[in-house]
């Protein structure tokens, strides 16, 4: 059995006293898995992802991710180590609209020790530009490298965001509702792309979604949060859509 790439033990998070967002969340994710994290709005999905990435501090509990273990927040050294191995894709792609697709992908090397040279593709080392072109090819946008970000469609913009996340060849990709702002066809295309990239690049993939079909079609395993706690954790081969419906309904 593959070793764990993420271990969470009794994670808790509150932004205000007496109002917990996460309640004693415990889970393990193995290397190479594709895991869908589902739940209704307010269940704690995005908060959990941000705690895993060290973007938001835990109130209690422990996280072991990519070989770094911390309670609360990771140290500065741990953050650097995580940035080298982690690619994060947000629901809203956050591209720099007035620069090219290639420059946005080059930005994926920020935090990798290359300083100001990765703010724009014209400043980037040749090897970084080549990696960025290859990442755009991998997401099907090799011919759009010089297009300004504000001329791209929603689906194309999300593809650029994915290229930016994978350009430094991460071990783990975390994606927060990557298809939520897209129409159904573009959303399915993006999830198919994630599924393919995780396989061809031997990455572990953890993504959140409200779409039960996406969870069952593009993951190996589903973890469901409800009111901040793990309600369900099962292999997709053992689940049907009806098994997931209680996650979004009832108390």
GIBELQUI-V499064 format. One record per helix or strand of 2 or more residues. SS is the DSSP state (alpha for helix, beta for strand). FROM is the first residue (numbers start at 1). LEN is the number of residues. If there is no record, write none. Layout:
# GIBELQUI-V499064
ss=SS from=FROM len=LEN
ss=SS from=FROM len=LEN
This chain:
# GIBELQUI-V499064
ss=beta from=4 len=13
ss=beta from=19 len=12
ss=beta from=34 len=5
ss=alpha from=45 len=8
ss=beta from=60 len=6
ss=beta from=68 len=3
ss=alpha from=76 len=10
ss=beta from=86 len=4
ss=alpha from=101 len=9
ss=alpha from=115 len=4
ss=alpha from=126 len=13
ss=alpha from=142 len=3
ss=alpha from=149 len=3
ss=alpha from=154 len=13
ss=beta from=172 len=4
ss=alpha from=184 len=17
ss=beta from=204 len=6
ss=alpha from=212 len=7
ss=beta from=221 len=6
ss=beta from=229 len=7
ss=alpha from=236 len=3
ss=alpha from=241 len=8
